[in-house]
Amino acid sequence: MNKINLIIVILLSLVVITLLFYMYVFKIYEVVVEKNTDILFADHQSVAEIQVVPVNAFGWKVPFRSSPADFNIKEGADLIDIIEEDNENGILKIRVRDKIGIVAIEIKSKYSTLPMVVEIPIILNIAIK
């Protein structure tokens, strides 16, 4: 009888640990937008990468998961060229042209309730002039 109780306790413990691990590590609690730069220069070379990252309960990137997202350029579409748009993985890469201004990108993610807006100013590169 003692051995059967031990096996039941071990199995129940494994089930509980597995469920807790899934709920806190692999479940997406929110998404955040990461960008590799805050300012771009109007020089035909500056590149920005915007990525939608799913976050778990600990605030870490969720392993083995991505957050599909749709990108819509609300302002400054004439200021940039889109290099890569990977909607399935939530990644957008843009390169600036030779004009200054502000680029506003609306991001709608599968795991967020409201759209997010990212604004990146494009300024003159004084060092080139």
N, C-alpha and C positions, 0 to 999 in steps of 0.2 A: 504494500500500500504506500509506503514511503517513497519508493522509486517512481511510481506513477504520478504522485503529487509533484515531485521534482521535475519530471518531464513536462507536466502541464504548466507549471510555473515558468519554466524556461521558454516554452513555446509562446505563452501569453506575453512574456517579456519581450521576445523577439518581434512579435506582432506590434506591440505598443511602440517599441523603439523604431521600427520601420515606418509606422504611421507618423510619428513625431518627426522623424528625419525628412519624410516627404513634405509634411506640412510646413516645416520651417526652412528647409534648404532648397527644395525643388519647386515649390509653389511660388508663383509670381504675385507679389503684393502691390507693386507699383512699377512704373517705368520712369526713367529719367533720361534726359537728353544730354549727351556729352558732345562737346565740340572741341577740336584741337587748337583753336585760336579764337581770340576775342575781337581782333582787328585784322582786316585784310588791306593790302596795298594795291593801288591801281597800276599794276605793272605787267599784266598778262601772265604772271608767273605764280602769284599767291594762290594757294589751294587751301580750302577748308573741308574738313570731314565732319559730318554731323551723324551721330549714331544714337539710336534709341536702344537703351539698355534695360532689360528686365531686372528687377531687384527683389531679393527674398526678404524674409522677416529679419535677418541679421544686417541688412543693408548691403549685402554683397551681390555681385552679379550671379544670376541663377545659372548653374552649370548645365550645359547641353541644351539650352533653350535660347531662342531669339524672339524678338518682338516685331512682327510684321507691321509696317507703317506706310502711310501714304504721305507724300510730300507735295505741298502746293505753295508755289512762290506767290506771295500776296503783293510784294512790293520789290522793285528793283530787278525784274526779270531781264531787262536790257543791260544790266551791269555785269552779269555772270554767264558762264557757260557750264552746263551740267556735264561732268566727266563720267560719273557713274551714279546710277540710281538703282539700288538693290532693295526693292520694297519688301521682299520676303525676309531679309535679315535686318531691315530698318537702317540702312546706310545710304547717305547721300554725300557725294563729293562734288564740289564746285570749284571753278577757277574764275578769277575776275578778269574783266576786260580792262580798258584804260579809262573808265569813268569813275567818278567818286559818287558816293551816296550811301544809302542804307538798304540792305537786303533783308526782307522779312519773309520767313518761311514758316508756314503753318504745317504742323505735324499731327496727323491723326493715327494713333496707335490702336492696335487690336485690344490691348489690355488697359487702356486709359479711358475714362468716361468723357473727358473734355479734351478738345484739341490744344496743343501747346504751340507757342509761337517763339521762334528764335530769331533775333535780330543781330546782324553783323554789319558794323560800319565799314565802309571802304574809304580809305583816305589816301592822299598823295604820299608817295615815298620821297621825302625830302632828300635823302641820300643820293638818289639817282639824278635829280635836277641839278 
